[in-house]
């Protein structure tokens, strides 16, 4: 069993040397996927889906190694060995064994994010902003652990094609929009300054701070909890971060719109909150990827951003949540020229405008219904008064 500390990277390579020819060109689009496998509780079901999909690049989160809750097994090694893949796992946490944990949460091992592929890879860790202090506060949420949130970045050498930079990220769930905004800005900054333009920015970003979840101080806190009433967190991301590109200016002015001075993001965050060309083909509202806790957390929590790729087709696997509490995002992509970046930026802006238009329409509908209800009450009171006033006075 591998023993690694948080922040370190563990690698495996179970590719078949006979089928792993470095100069063999792939005569089809690359199949890539994003999936949070929920600690591998149902690893056999996960493996069955992954084998059927036969993806070239897989970004997976919540990889367990040596934890009691998942059978004390090495899930990264099992997946790589069963699918005959190259793999890298960045360790986020050392899961402490503790009596405060439920049996389904019991630790004893390590936990992290992974990238698997059929190709040669080099890895590095991206240490993002930490909105939750796990070593100090983990016991408060009954998950004592050591470590921090870390994103794995993999440089993938695809035969006879330009290299690919793939990210596998898992953002914090015990925070709100503000905390995750800082995390995505760190990733945007790393992506913008990377030398490889063809990128896959995949991960479970936990964008669910809306609906009833906004009332949970455990999962959603900060001043955006109620300032975003009427919109979901994915909608807020689309309208305030993803639709602001380098052509709009070096500082993202939109994220501080309507915010009082003492609550605004810093200038550094505004500089980092600029989209270099990320685009997700899935709908930010309709394409729900997680729905649990009695519906409290129903949202598009998982994202599959591409940069300088053409998406041939895309779909979701594990739609019934039978293998994990997250759906799996699957894309078939082709390398594209730099000109496609401007197309994707314009697509983001178009989606943001449409979301804003729909929200305004809903607001007017609610106002109309409220006005109709008030007028109905007034009309009822007037009718009741007129009826009473017509009753003749009967002297005793």
Secondary structure, DSSP 8 states (H G I E B T S, - for coil): -----TT-EEEEE---TTT--TT----S-EEEEEEE-GGGTTHHHHHHHHHHH--SEEEEEEEEES-GGGTT-BHHHHHHHHHT-EEEEEEEEEE---TTS-GGG--SSEEEEEEEESSEEEEEEEE---SS-HHHHGGGGT--EEE--EEEEEEEE-TTS--EEEEEEE--SSS-HHHHHHHHHHHHHHHHT-S---EEEEEE-----SGGGGG-TTT--STHHHHTTTS-HHHHHIIIIIT-BGGG-SS--GGGTT--GGG---HHHHHH--BSS-EE-S-TTT---EEEGGGTEEE--EEEEEESEEEEEEEEE-TT-SS-SB-EEEEEEEE--THHHHHHHHHHHHHHHHHHHHHHHHHHHHHHHHHHHHHHHHHHHHHHHHHHHHS-----
